[in-house]
Amino acid sequence: MLKTLVGIQLRGSLGTLLRIGQGKKRRGWAGKLFIALAVVYVLVSIGLSLGMFFQTVLEAFHAAQLDWLYFAIAGLSGFVLSFIGSINLAQSTLFNARDNDLLLSLPLKPGTILFSRTISLYLMALMFQSVVLLPALVIWWLQAPFSPGFLLVFSLCGLLLPLMTTALSVLLGWMLAAVSERIKRKNLIVILLSLGFLGLYLWGYGKLLDAMNDLLARGHQIADAVRSTLFPAYHFGQAIAHASPGSLLLFAACALLPFLALMSVLSRRYIRLLTTRRGAAKIQYRGGGMKAGSLMTGLVTKELRRFFSSPIYIMNSAFGLFMMIALPFLVLFDKGGTIQTLIEQLRLPDDLIGAAAVLALAFLSGTVFISAPSISLEGKSLWILQSLPVSPLQALMAKAACHVLISLPPILFSGIFLGILLKLNVFYLLMCVLLPLAVNVFTALLGLALNLRFPKLDWHSEAVPVKQSMSTFLTMTLGFLLVAGVGACYFLLLMDRMSAPVFLLISLALFSLISLGIFLYLSKTAPTAWKDLSEA
């Protein structure tokens, strides 16, 4: 039975990648090739950036005979990144899954249900950590001794490390589930915690890059600090670098014992946690007159409430908006005037600075995919929306309007303030708003078209359509790749032949025309596709 449950979890997570549209129609060779190329592109891009970092670290630490510290830093980086990536998943996957009632009605032990659910969290942590550990392994293989025994130990440690991330995520999810029934603003707390951890990670990574030379010069001091304060990281590095059986056993104990202990305690209380519903703080109803609104207003309001009720939805689909809001502050609090000094040293013209600012905001806008999982998130309740006296195009445009309305305030804020801080003229100030907004409309419509093509309605946790669906992957990838391609085309090919204002106006027209084309496509195909939607 455990094998069956785990198989269901894996099929639920990967099913969208194996099917196209509805039913069980298999993806053709062209679709598989496109997916493979997109995945390879993303992995190569991330691997190259991390590889340059690890190459610098390895050269210094290998010369100082601190090979274990190299792997300790790689392990710590993977642990933190995977924890940030999975912090929002534990509560929705373990405690708020949609199929809880169904599983509880079956003759299954609580530990079996818990373990099958935890597998997906473990695999997610393993995926995030592999993004860091694999480049570290490749750099080591290119510059240092390599043997089958080393690869075996590295693989064992790499499989054990996600257990620590999973245990911490489950513990925080349990704590949040225990108190969330009594908290009015639990979603806000989850979002603030996620942003806090992410901010700390980015701040620490930035400090690490700024202090790289000092870090490498003080390798032995850092090694002593890691050895005395970060016991698991020290033995993780020792086990891999020196094939130490003792360190391998100690690290295995650090990873396995807390995980098994937490699973043992939680499995005994799992049924109680899933079935107990404590009353939240009561809110006194204040009566008042009801207001009638238009049909579209009601649909958009429904979409807005759905978005703001889900921390996973917010943190993943709108992450580009958080970065957009942060961009003016990075310029405002630029310590030492690094950006201004760089502009002066390179003698960048105002047109180039303005174009770069506009494209940076457009790039971030292209990573927003709020509309991409919006159809899939209807789940089993889709029939309600289909039964309303609403045309398919109206229902889809309400989701697109929600996407744009949520994105509009960050676009206005970042565009206006970034333009003022960089002292851009009126034209570039307007383009800092108009082009990102045009890109945002494009991604809103593209997300809907792709979600109609790749629906995922049979999810057990909202993390599946938001984080693991083909429509979200393609929308985000195509969005920022198109903006990056347009920018690269100008800076590499057209900068000497076309002025920046003309290029930006052409780009604005391009994204507007593409959006119009997608809208016309939806107008033609939406009625049939909407009617044929089923639990895919």
MOVEN-V891311 format. One record per run of one state. SS is the DSSP state (helix for helix, strand for strand, loop for the rest). FROM is the first residue (numbers start at 1). TO is the last residue. Records with the same first field share a line. If there is no record, write none. Layout:
# MOVEN-V891311
SS: FROM-TO, FROM-TO
This chain:
# MOVEN-V891311
loop: 1-1, 20-25, 27-28, 64-66, 87-88, 96-99, 105-109, 144-147, 181-185, 211-211, 218-218, 230-230, 243-244, 276-294, 309-310, 318-318, 333-334, 347-349, 367-375, 388-391, 422-425, 454-461, 468-469, 495-499, 533-536
helix: 2-18, 29-63, 67-86, 89-95, 100-104, 110-143, 148-180, 186-210, 212-217, 219-229, 231-242, 245-275, 295-308, 311-317, 319-332, 335-346, 350-366, 376-387, 392-421, 426-453, 462-467, 470-494, 500-532
strand: 19-19, 26-26
